[in-house]
Amino acid sequence: MSPKLFQTFGFAPHTRVLVAVSGGVDSMVLLDLAVRAPDLDVIVATFDHRLRPESRQEQAFVVAAAAQYHVPVVTGVWHRESTDTANEAAARQARYEFLAASAETQHATVVMTAHHADDQLETVLFRLGRSGDPAALVGIRADQSWHGKRLVRPLLGYSKAALRAYAQAHDIEFRDDASNNDTRYARNQLRHEVIPAYKKQNPQLLAHIQRFTVEQAGMLALADAEVNRWQQRLQVDPVTIDWQVATRLPKAVQFVLLKRMLRQWQPEVDEKLLPEVMHHLFAQNEHHFDLGAGVSIVVQNGRIRELVLQPAMTPVTFTQIGQTVKTPRGTFSLQTAALHCEGVPVQVRLPVTLRTRQAGDQVRLPNGVTQKLRRFFINEKVPASQRDQLLLLAQDHQVFWIEGQPLERLSPPAQTDILHVVLVHSPDVDRSEDR
Ligand SMILES: Nc1ncnc2c1ncn2[C@@H]1O[C@H](COP(=O)(O)OP(=O)(O)OP(=O)(O)O)[C@@H](O)[C@H]1O
C-alpha cells in the first residue's frame, strides 16, 4: 500500500481533499497516505459525536496529529437536540452533514473516508440480512458524487489487516474506538461473531465480496437501461402499462421489471404486494391494490393502470405579491409579511410554485447542507402516507416552505433577492372545485 493508490482516481494537481479522520487506525492510515501523495492538498475533518466519554480526547488526538503533519484541521461537535435519538444512524447522519458543510467552507472538491474491504464485507452481509433488494447489495461505493463533491473511499480494496500492517510499519499512532467492541450493536455482533467464523471457512471471502460489489453495480446499471427500454415498449400512456408482451419473459424477469417501473412512478410503494398484482394481471375481474404512499393500481386483462388515490395538486405559480390562487385545497394568496401578520413569514424568491412534492426536490438545512426532501421527511418522521399530500412552496426543486413543518428546520436560500412573504390560506372554498 502506497500513496500511489490515489492515482487511480485521476485527481488534478493540488486537489483540495477533506479527509474524515476519527483517530482510529483506518483513518490515521488514510491520512498518512494522503499527506504523502504529491498531488493532494489535505484538510483533516474530525467530528465529536459526544456518545462516549473519551470522544473529546480522541478529537484532540486527531487535531494534534494534523498539526504534526502540518495540515489544517476542522472540528465539529454533535449538539444533539432533545428530540434527536442518540443512535448510530443519527450520529452518522450528523457526521456526514458536518463533512458536507466543511467541504463547502474549505472549498474541498473531494471528501475521503477510510472505509476498507472488511467494512464492505460487513455492509453487504448486513444489508443482505435486512433486505432482499439487489440494489442495496452494491455496498459502499469507491467513488460517487455527493453534495456537488466527490466522495471517495480509496482504501476499499484493502483489508483491515493490511491497514494495521501499514500502521505498524510506519509507526502510526491511533486510538481504538471502544464502541467497536460493544456487541450491543447489531453490526458489531456481525463483525465480531459471524464474520470471523465465515472468513475462517472461506479464506477468499473478502476478495469475493469485492468482486461481487463491483459486478453488482455494473449489473444494476445494465438493468436500469433494460427497464427503460421495456417501459417504452409496454407503456400505452403515462398511467397505463400493457403487460401482454412482457409475459413472454420469465416470471422473475417480469417481477423485476414491474418493481422497477413502479419505483419510477412512486419510490415508496409497498413492493410486498407485487407478486399478488402479477397473479391477478390476467384475471377477468378488476383488482384494486392500495400500494401505499397515496398510490393504488388497478389490474385487469393484462393491463396495469395507476390511480393516485388523492391526486397531487396541480402546481400553481405565484409571480407577484398579492396574487390569489384557487386550488382544490382552498384559496391561497401570497402577501408580504409586513402587510400581514398572519402565519410565519417565509423567505422566497419569485416566481414560486405551490405544489406537492416532486422527484428531485431538496431543502437547505440551517447548517447550509442541501438535503433531499425524501431524506428530510424521514428524519423529521413525517408519516409516509402524508408525504405526497403536504403542500410546499418551491422554486425549481428548491423547497422553501412545507405545510406543517417548523420553519427553523428549513433555512432560506443564500441569494439576496429574497422576499419575506406569508401564504394566506382560506380553506372555506366551494368543495365542488375539487372535481
Ligand atoms: N468521528 C469521526 N470524525 C471524522 N470522520 C469519521 C469519524 N468517524 C468515522 N469517520 C470516517 O468515516 C469512516 C467510517 O467510519 P465507521 O466505519 O466508524 O462509520 P460507520 O458509523 O460504520 O458509518 P458508515 O460506514 O456508514 O460511514 C472512517 O473510516 C472515517 O473516515
PDBQT file of the ligand as one rigid body, heavy atoms in Angstrom, charges set to zero:
ROOT
HETATM    1  N1  LIG A 501     -15.694  10.939  14.384  1.00  0.00    +0.000 N 
HETATM    2  C1  LIG A 501     -15.316  10.957  13.102  1.00  0.00    +0.000 A 
HETATM    3  N2  LIG A 501     -14.797  12.081  12.561  1.00  0.00    +0.000 NA
HETATM    4  C2  LIG A 501     -14.425  12.109  11.256  1.00  0.00    +0.000 A 
HETATM    5  N3  LIG A 501     -14.528  11.061  10.427  1.00  0.00    +0.000 NA
HETATM    6  C3  LIG A 501     -15.032   9.929  10.920  1.00  0.00    +0.000 A 
HETATM    7  C4  LIG A 501     -15.463   9.806  12.278  1.00  0.00    +0.000 A 
HETATM    8  N4  LIG A 501     -15.912   8.553  12.477  1.00  0.00    +0.000 NA
HETATM    9  C5  LIG A 501     -15.788   7.915  11.298  1.00  0.00    +0.000 A 
HETATM   10  N5  LIG A 501     -15.260   8.729  10.361  1.00  0.00    +0.000 N 
HETATM   11  C6  LIG A 501     -14.958   8.410   8.946  1.00  0.00    +0.000 C 
HETATM   12  O1  LIG A 501     -15.941   7.501   8.488  1.00  0.00    +0.000 OA
HETATM   13  C7  LIG A 501     -15.319   6.262   8.139  1.00  0.00    +0.000 C 
HETATM   14  C8  LIG A 501     -16.223   5.135   8.537  1.00  0.00    +0.000 C 
HETATM   15  O2  LIG A 501     -16.276   5.043   9.914  1.00  0.00    +0.000 OA
HETATM   16  P1  LIG A 501     -17.142   3.950  10.637  1.00  0.00    +0.000 P 
HETATM   17  O3  LIG A 501     -16.901   2.633   9.999  1.00  0.00    +0.000 OA
HETATM   18  O4  LIG A 501     -16.958   4.098  12.115  1.00  0.00    +0.000 OA
HETATM   19  O5  LIG A 501     -18.561   4.512  10.210  1.00  0.00    +0.000 OA
HETATM   20  P2  LIG A 501     -19.974   3.921  10.465  1.00  0.00    +0.000 P 
HETATM   21  O6  LIG A 501     -20.556   4.569  11.678  1.00  0.00    +0.000 OA
HETATM   22  O7  LIG A 501     -19.911   2.454  10.410  1.00  0.00    +0.000 OA
HETATM   23  O8  LIG A 501     -20.784   4.554   9.222  1.00  0.00    +0.000 OA
HETATM   24  P3  LIG A 501     -20.562   4.414   7.679  1.00  0.00    +0.000 P 
HETATM   25  O9  LIG A 501     -19.730   3.183   7.452  1.00  0.00    +0.000 OA
HETATM   26  O10 LIG A 501     -21.934   4.344   7.105  1.00  0.00    +0.000 OA
HETATM   27  O11 LIG A 501     -19.862   5.702   7.312  1.00  0.00    +0.000 OA
HETATM   28  C9  LIG A 501     -13.990   6.279   8.853  1.00  0.00    +0.000 C 
HETATM   29  O12 LIG A 501     -13.063   5.478   8.134  1.00  0.00    +0.000 OA
HETATM   30  C10 LIG A 501     -13.617   7.727   8.838  1.00  0.00    +0.000 C 
HETATM   31  O13 LIG A 501     -13.022   8.102   7.600  1.00  0.00    +0.000 OA
ENDROOT
TORSDOF 0
